[in-house]
């Protein structure tokens, strides 16, 4: 429904050049929990009266912002001024909702924006039972760490949340230090951490004001007891402050069952699979593309690349191209990953491709699930039969018999011939003389150079592969620079992340697709301890992921990320070559 009209009074830049009108509506996040804060932003290069269609279930918040910002169009070199209006709010009922369109009326003309679909899900229950003691209930304020589960399998997503209780109404807090899960866990922020909303809540008959903060998603990567250290802050009521140290928490992480199938890719959650071949008719030398799409929810960001079993005559050409398209929600990493394999046909004929199997672990069913896709057959060209009649077939058969008989007689006569044996002994004598001559010349340094030269193709066989790998890294960096220039920072971050991981794979002499980002960093730390800043490497990967799945980076931050990636890649390249 249309809520209300909003008028933005902004100063029009006198040097502004007429542009094609642009009106765009953005919503963040597009997948949210019921009651989670949502921000709607309208951007336009024209100014005027704004009218936005909000869903009837949308409850506007108190955070409203408007202003203007300038962006450079690198294709034309012009500076474009954008006016923006943002409004936050919540939807408390799960379902699918459409935001927009937004309309901007400028003079006698009205311009219309796009629409954005948003999914609202039921709020994920966070289990806090047993975490509040009777001693805490007597305090003026205290903090606890809530967790979605007390027991889960390794690789399964876990939601953590900092919660503060106070008998007084808190106005704000300062010096927040987050809770720390034990070990190297990847932490993904959920929702908007910049909101401070105190709600009344009754705990064991006592009235408190409660604040939820620092809601995050982690993926335990090893079994055993996961200890979560407390968070700290200073809770303020006006000018008065109270230091708070929360209680810690622990979670039991169960190991995955030992009977994992050979096709297990490390996925814990839910998964579906589809595939498609670019062609079914082939001939020798053809290149066939196999598109494999995995769609699921769980630890999608840490799965391994599925392995293909190919028949003789078909080879895998290089590593598959990987396109990741997922977001982090309360259910885990949710979305799709597309793998494009390049297959090369090395001989004529038809080929029956073995079934493609991919296995994952379902924590609800507590068992491994094997998905199977029939890849079908690659059909080669038909072989024409040149023998058309039974008569001609009989003649060919008889001719073959005569030919074999003549060959047998000829072979027998040659064996008995003295000329053959004289030739054999002559050849052996010449070979012996050549061998003696080579042995005598081995002491000559000129001959040693010749020998080294003669085997140089064997020594340099692996060099093109090494160079081509670094070329791929350089291409990823160049691609990122072009994407930044064109304004596509999220895809640029993907290319920079690919460049870092491929560089680490080359330095470690492994396929980076088979390892998670954290494993690559730890392997680099072990192999190149003290010679490379692995903390910087880890931070760069996290910055790339934050850009891809978060709010993006500013232009200066993108340039800094590009520069830092070039530096770390150069360091890794020097290490790998030393």
Secondary structure, 3 states (H helix, E strand, C coil): CEEEEEECCCCCCCCCCCCCCCEEEEEECCEEECCCCEEEEEEECCCCEEEEECCCCCEEEEEEEEEEEEEEECCCCEEEEEEEEEEEEECCCCEEEEECCEEEEECCEEEECCCEEEEEECCCCCECCCCCCHHHHCCCEEEEEEECCCEEECCCEEEEEEEEEECCCCCEEEEEECCEECCCCCEEECCCCCCCCCEEEEECCEEEEEEEEEEEEEECCCCEEEEEECCEEEEEECCEEEEEECCCEEEEEECCCCCCCCCEEEEEEEEEEEEEECCCECCCCCEEEEEEEEEEEEEHHHCCCCCCCCCCCEEECCCCEEEEEEEEECCEEEEEEEEEEEEEECCCCCEECCCEEEEEEECCCCEEEEEEECCCEEECCCCCCCCCCHHHHHHHHHHHHHHHHHHHHHHHHHHHCHHHHHHHHHHHHHHHHHHHHHHHHCCCHHHHHHHHHHHHHHHCCCHHHHHHHHHHHHHHHHHHHHHHHCCCHHHHHHHHHHHHHHHHHHHHCCCHHHCCHHHHHHHHHHHCCCCCCHHHHHHHHHHHHHHHHCCCCCHHHHHHHHHHHHHHHHHHHHHHHC
